[in-house]
Amino acid sequence: MFKGVQTMHLEPPGRKPRIKSTPSRLYAILSRMLFSGGASDRQTLVYEPTVKTSSLKRPIFLVTACVAFTSGFLIGVLLPMPMLQSRQSANISAAITKNISLPQNRTHRSSSDDSTIFASVSFVRQSLRSQPHAAPSTARSRVVDGVFWTHEAEQMLPRGFDEADADVWRRFLQTAEVAKLEEGCGRMQNRLITFHDGTRACCRYRQNTDQIQGELFSFYLGRILNINNLVPSSLAVVKTTNPLWRNVKSQVLTSQWMEERPIIMTKYMEDLRPANIPKHLQSENRRLHPTDIREDEDVLELVQWSDLIVFDYLTANLDRIVNNLYNLQWNPGMMEAPAHNLAKNNDGLLLFLDNESGLLHGYRLLEKYEAYHSVLLEALCVFRRSTVKMLESLREKKNIGSLLNENLFNLNDHEALPVLPEKSVKILNERIGKVLDQVSWCEKQYSEESNSVR
């Protein structure tokens, strides 16, 4: 391979070698290491071409040195890479775990908690991948502003029944004549009434006057709060000599109605169907908060439910959701069953029916049922702005009793029914305060989202 004798001189220590090219310098160093055998730095290395064994050593050792150098380089570069990847994966896992914020020491977890966890995981993963992500608050902003439903959300509500509808109904009963009484509209002595023009009404007859008061004053309270989910109702008196009843005297006697008894006439509604309790309120961890509202939910119904919870708390209504809660002790599926005395029409309007326990009978039983009323109010953290503003006005003026009784005084037969007792007025004022306390508590919880409120 080599021709002739090739000699390389190694310079003494402290002097730079004369070898200029990198391959030649590498060759010199390797040769010195392999063949010096402890010789001095100035030893001359002589290779004889006539000896085949010696001539083959040089290329073999060069090839071996190149292979060793290349292998060492690859090992030095590639060996740390798996450790770096492992560390990066650990960092990603730690970031996901940190952002999930799993609840601690909780036996039960609601479906809303699960959705929050999945949303957090999705957010972290998408962020790590540098992909765009829409924050949950962006989806909620169209329907919730702080702890209040937005104007856009309230615009979705069906029209319902306002003060004009209530006035039309009162005026109609002043000149109407009953053409037929038949069984229907609930309890035994209630009757479905048909007037001469074909209009129909549900007539509520009770032995206890306070249930008639409860039905009527609950309706008035709904009107004062501008809650349009209560069907127009008005007071009437059983007098067979009155033009209202003269065509159905025999049917009145068959109904076992007593003369001079006050009754409530409520406009009959067609095509009603049962209404279910929202999933937010069905589980043990029931709550309806701004963070629980999702874009794909029936916001139209949830807006009405916020008013229903407030209304039933104010009146201490026993015969609706509290009925479902109370019966859980015997039937674990009660919250999945349709709500008692609640119906829905074809427009999606929830109708708050049968409010006779409100303001009197329900107040007498607060010691037994207050826990059920409170658990529903405390589950609520999103409200209609107009309802809260009216409650604030009522608390400031303390005039709810006079407003309710004024509605009664506007009726022709108002003397047939006593005014709302002062004891009930006092309890109602206290409950107005508790609702507003709940609103304030919710605003503190969601202060960052409620800076624009009022």
C-alpha positions in Angstrom: 0.0 0.0 0.0 2.8 2.4 0.9 5.8 2.9 -1.5 9.2 3.4 -0.1 10.0 4.5 3.4 7.8 7.1 5.0 9.2 8.9 8.1 7.3 11.2 10.5 9.1 13.2 13.1 7.3 14.0 16.3 8.2 17.4 17.8 9.3 17.8 21.4 6.8 18.8 24.0 5.9 22.5 24.1 6.3 23.0 20.3 3.5 23.0 17.8 3.6 20.1 15.3 4.5 20.9 11.7 1.5 18.8 10.5 -0.9 21.3 8.9 -3.8 19.2 7.6 -6.3 17.6 10.0 -6.1 14.1 8.5 -2.3 14.1 8.7 -2.3 15.4 12.3 -4.8 12.7 13.3 -2.7 10.0 11.6 0.4 11.2 13.5 -1.3 11.1 16.9 -2.7 7.7 16.3 0.6 6.3 15.1 2.3 7.6 18.1 -0.1 6.0 20.5 0.0 2.7 18.7 3.7 2.2 17.9 5.7 4.3 20.3 6.0 1.5 22.8 7.2 4.0 25.4 9.7 5.6 23.0 10.8 9.2 23.3 9.0 12.0 21.5 11.8 12.2 18.9 11.7 8.5 18.0 11.6 7.9 14.2 9.0 5.4 13.0 10.1 3.4 10.0 7.8 1.2 7.9 9.4 -1.4 5.7 7.4 -2.2 2.5 9.0 -5.5 2.3 7.2 -6.8 5.3 3.5 -7.5 4.5 2.4 -7.8 8.1 3.7 -4.4 9.0 2.3 -2.8 5.8 -1.2 -4.0 6.6 -1.2 -2.7 10.2 -1.5 1.0 9.2 -4.8 0.8 7.1 -6.3 -1.6 9.6 -5.7 0.7 12.5 -6.9 3.7 10.6 -10.2 2.0 9.7 -10.6 0.9 13.3 -9.9 4.4 14.6 -12.5 5.9 12.3 -15.1 3.4 13.3 -14.4 4.0 17.0 -14.6 7.8 16.5 -17.9 7.6 14.6 -19.4 5.2 17.1 -18.4 7.5 20.0 -19.8 10.5 18.3 -23.2 8.8 17.6 -23.5 7.5 21.1 -22.6 10.9 22.6 -25.3 12.6 20.5 -28.1 10.1 20.5 -27.9 8.8 24.1 -29.4 12.0 25.8 -32.4 12.2 23.4 -34.7 9.6 25.1 -34.0 11.3 28.5 -35.0 14.7 27.0 -38.1 13.3 25.5 -39.1 11.6 28.8 -38.5 14.8 30.7 -40.7 16.7 28.1 -43.5 14.2 28.5 -43.3 14.5 32.3 -43.6 18.3 32.0 -46.7 18.0 29.8 -48.3 15.5 32.2 -47.6 17.9 35.1 -49.1 20.8 33.2 -52.3 18.8 32.5 -52.6 17.6 36.1 -52.1 21.1 37.4 -54.8 22.6 35.2 -57.4 19.8 36.0 -57.7 20.8 39.7 -59.5 17.7 40.7 -61.9 18.1 43.7 -60.6 16.5 46.8 -62.4 14.4 49.4 -65.7 14.4 47.5 -67.8 11.2 47.5 -70.1 12.4 44.7 -69.3 14.4 41.6 -71.9 16.0 39.3 -71.9 15.7 35.6 -71.0 19.4 35.4 -67.8 18.7 37.3 -66.9 16.0 34.8 -67.4 18.4 31.9 -65.2 21.0 33.6 -62.4 18.5 34.0 -62.7 17.4 30.3 -62.7 21.0 29.2 -59.5 21.7 31.2 -57.7 18.7 29.8 -58.8 19.7 26.3 -57.6 23.3 26.9 -54.1 22.2 28.1 -53.6 19.8 25.3 -54.7 22.3 22.6 -52.5 24.9 24.2 -49.4 22.6 24.1 -50.2 21.9 20.5 -50.5 25.7 19.7 -54.0 25.2 18.4 -56.7 27.9 18.9 -59.2 27.4 21.7 -62.5 29.2 22.6 -62.8 29.8 26.3 -66.0 28.6 27.9 -66.9 32.1 29.0 -67.1 33.1 25.3 -69.9 30.6 24.8 -71.7 31.8 27.9 -71.4 35.5 27.2 -74.5 35.5 24.9 -76.8 34.3 27.7 -75.1 35.2 31.0 -73.7 38.5 32.2 -72.1 38.0 35.7 -75.0 36.4 37.7 -77.8 37.7 35.4 -79.3 36.4 32.2 -78.5 38.7 29.3 -81.1 40.7 27.4 -80.5 38.3 24.5 -81.4 35.3 26.7 -84.6 37.0 28.0 -85.6 37.9 24.5 -86.0 34.2 23.8 -88.8 33.9 26.4 -92.4 33.3 25.2 -94.6 36.3 25.8 -96.6 34.7 28.7 -99.2 36.7 30.5 -98.7 40.3 31.5 -100.8 42.8 33.5 -102.9 43.6 30.4 -103.9 39.9 30.1 -104.9 39.9 33.8 -107.0 43.0 33.4 -108.8 41.6 30.3 -109.6 38.4 32.3 -111.1 40.4 35.3 -113.2 42.4 33.0 -114.5 39.3 31.2 -115.7 37.7 34.4 -117.7 40.8 35.3 -120.1 40.2 32.4 -119.7 36.5 31.6 -122.3 33.8 32.2 -121.5 30.2 33.0 -123.1 27.7 30.5 -121.8 24.5 32.0 -120.0 23.0 35.0 -118.3 19.6 34.7 -115.8 17.7 36.8 -112.1 18.4 36.1 -109.2 20.7 37.0 -107.8 18.6 39.8 -109.6 17.9 43.1 -113.1 16.6 43.6 -114.8 20.0 44.2 -112.9 21.8 41.5 -114.8 22.3 38.2 -114.1 22.9 34.6 -116.4 25.8 33.6 -117.6 26.7 30.1 -118.9 30.2 29.4 -121.5 31.1 26.8 -118.9 32.3 24.3 -117.0 29.0 24.6 -114.2 30.3 26.8 -113.3 27.9 29.6 -111.9 28.3 33.1 -110.7 26.1 35.9 -112.6 26.9 39.1 -110.9 26.3 42.4 -113.1 25.6 45.3 -111.7 25.1 48.9 -113.2 24.7 52.3 -110.3 26.7 53.8 -110.3 30.4 52.9 -106.5 30.6 53.3 -105.9 28.4 50.3 -108.0 30.7 48.2 -106.0 33.6 49.6 -102.8 31.7 48.8 -103.8 31.2 45.2 -104.9 34.7 44.6 -102.1 36.6 46.5 -99.5 34.3 44.8 -100.8 35.4 41.5 -100.6 39.1 42.5 -97.0 38.6 43.7 -96.2 37.2 40.3 -97.7 40.2 38.6 -95.8 42.6 40.9 -92.5 40.9 40.0 -93.4 40.8 36.3 -93.2 37.0 36.2 -95.4 36.1 33.3 -95.7 32.4 34.0 -98.9 32.6 36.0 -102.1 32.1 34.1 -104.7 35.0 34.6 -106.8 34.4 37.7 -109.4 36.3 39.5 -111.8 36.1 42.5 -115.4 35.2 42.2 -118.2 34.3 44.7 -120.7 31.5 44.6 -124.1 33.2 44.3 -126.8 31.4 42.4 -128.8 34.6 42.2 -125.8 36.3 40.4 -126.0 36.5 36.5 -122.7 34.6 36.4 -124.4 31.4 37.8 -128.1 31.7 37.1 -128.0 29.3 34.2 -126.3 26.5 36.2 -128.0 26.6 39.6 -128.6 22.8 39.6 -125.0 22.0 38.6 -123.8 24.3 41.5 -125.9 22.3 44.0 -124.6 19.0 42.5 -121.1 20.3 43.0 -121.9 20.7 46.8 -120.7 24.2 46.7 -121.8 26.5 49.5 -123.4 29.9 48.8 -121.3 33.0 49.4 -118.0 31.0 49.2 -115.1 32.7 47.5 -113.6 30.8 44.6 -110.7 31.4 42.1 -111.3 31.3 38.4 -108.2 30.7 36.3 -108.2 30.8 32.5 -108.1 27.3 31.0 -105.1 26.4 29.0 -105.1 23.9 26.1 -102.4 21.5 25.0 -100.2 21.4 28.1 -97.6 18.8 28.7 -95.5 17.9 31.8 -92.3 19.8 32.5 -89.2 18.0 33.8 -86.7 19.3 36.4 -83.4 20.4 34.8 -80.5 18.1 35.2 -78.6 20.8 37.0 -81.1 20.4 39.9 -81.6 16.6 39.8 -78.4 15.4 41.5 -77.3 15.7 45.1 -74.9 18.4 44.0 -77.7 20.4 42.5 -76.8 23.9 41.3 -77.6 26.3 38.6 -74.6 28.7 38.4 -73.3 30.8 35.5 -70.4 28.4 35.0 -73.0 25.5 34.6 -74.7 27.1 31.6 -73.7 25.6 28.3 -74.4 26.9 24.8 -76.2 23.7 23.7 -78.7 23.7 26.6 -82.3 24.8 26.7 -81.6 28.3 27.9 -85.2 29.3 27.3 -86.3 26.9 30.0 -83.5 27.6 32.4 -84.3 31.4 32.5 -87.8 30.5 33.6 -86.5 28.1 36.2 -84.5 30.8 37.8 -87.8 32.8 38.3 -89.6 29.7 39.5 -87.1 28.9 42.2 -87.2 32.6 43.5 -91.0 32.6 43.3 -91.5 29.3 45.1 -89.1 30.4 47.8 -90.9 33.7 48.4 -94.2 32.0 48.6 -92.9 28.8 50.4 -94.9 26.7 47.9 -95.0 23.1 49.0 -96.7 21.6 46.0 -94.1 21.9 43.3 -90.4 21.1 43.5 -90.4 20.8 47.3 -92.9 18.0 46.8 -90.3 16.2 44.6 -87.5 16.8 47.1 -89.6 15.6 50.1 -90.6 12.4 48.3 -87.0 11.4 47.6 -87.0 9.5 50.9 -89.5 7.0 49.4 -88.7 7.3 45.7 -85.0 7.9 44.7 -86.2 8.8 41.2 -88.5 11.6 42.1 -86.2 14.4 40.8 -86.2 12.7 37.4 -90.0 12.6 37.4 -92.0 15.6 36.0 -92.3 18.5 38.4 -95.5 18.7 40.4 -97.9 21.4 39.4 -95.7 22.6 36.5 -96.7 22.4 32.8 -95.4 23.6 29.5 -97.3 24.9 26.5 -96.4 24.6 22.8 -94.4 27.8 22.9 -92.1 26.5 25.6 -93.7 28.7 28.3 -93.6 27.1 31.8 -96.9 27.5 33.7 -96.7 27.8 37.5 -99.9 26.1 38.5 -101.7 25.4 41.8 -100.1 28.1 44.1 -102.7 27.7 46.9 -100.1 26.8 49.6 -98.3 30.1 49.0 -97.9 32.8 51.6 -100.2 31.3 54.3 -100.3 27.5 54.5 -96.7 27.2 53.4 -95.6 29.7 56.0 -97.2 27.8 58.8 -95.1 24.7 57.8 -91.8 26.5 57.4 -90.3 24.6 60.4 -90.8 21.3 58.6 -90.0 22.3 55.0 -87.6 25.3 55.2 -84.6 23.1 54.6 -86.1 22.0 51.2 -86.9 25.6 50.3 -83.4 26.7 51.2 -81.5 24.0 49.3 -83.2 25.1 46.1 -82.5 28.8 46.6 -78.9 28.1 47.5 -78.5 26.1 44.3 -79.3 29.2 42.3 -76.7 31.7 41.1 -78.2 33.2 37.9 -81.2 35.5 38.0 -83.4 37.7 35.9 -82.2 41.2 36.3 -85.8 42.7 36.3 -86.9 40.3 39.1 -83.9 41.3 41.3 -84.4 45.0 40.7 -88.1 44.7 41.7 -87.1 42.8 44.9 -84.6 45.5 45.7 -87.3 48.1 45.4 -89.7 46.1 47.6 -87.0 45.7 50.3 -86.3 49.4 50.3 -89.9 50.6 50.3 -91.3 47.7 52.5 -94.6 48.1 50.7 -95.3 44.6 49.4 -98.2 44.1 51.8 -100.0 47.2 50.6 -99.4 46.4 47.0 -100.9 42.9 47.4 -103.9 44.1 49.2 -104.5 46.9 46.7 -104.9 44.3 44.0 -107.6 42.7 46.1 -109.4 46.0 46.7 -109.7 46.5 42.9 -112.1 43.5 42.7 -115.8 43.9 42.9 -116.1 41.0 45.4 -113.0 41.9 47.4 -115.0 41.8 50.7 -115.5 38.1 50.3 -111.8 37.5 51.0 -109.6 38.8 53.9 -106.5 40.8 53.3 -103.1 39.2 53.6 -102.3 38.9 57.3 -99.5 41.0 58.8 -97.7 37.9 59.9 -97.5 36.7 56.3 -96.3 40.1 55.1 -93.5 40.1 57.7 -92.3 36.6 56.6 -92.5 37.6 52.9 -90.3 40.7 53.6 -87.8 38.4 55.4 -87.7 36.0 52.4 -87.2 38.9 50.0 -84.1 39.8 52.0 -82.9 36.2 51.9 -83.2 36.1 48.1 -81.2 39.3 47.8 -78.6 37.9 50.2 -78.2 35.0 47.9 -77.8 37.3 44.9 -75.1 39.2 46.8 -73.3 36.0 47.7 -73.4 34.9 44.1 -72.0 38.3 42.9 -69.1 37.9 45.2 -68.4 34.4 43.9 -68.4 35.6 40.3 -67.1 39.1 40.9 -64.8 39.0 37.9 -67.7 38.3 35.6 -70.1 40.7 37.3 -68.1 43.9 37.1 -70.4 45.2 34.4 -73.6 44.5 36.4 -75.6 47.6 37.2 
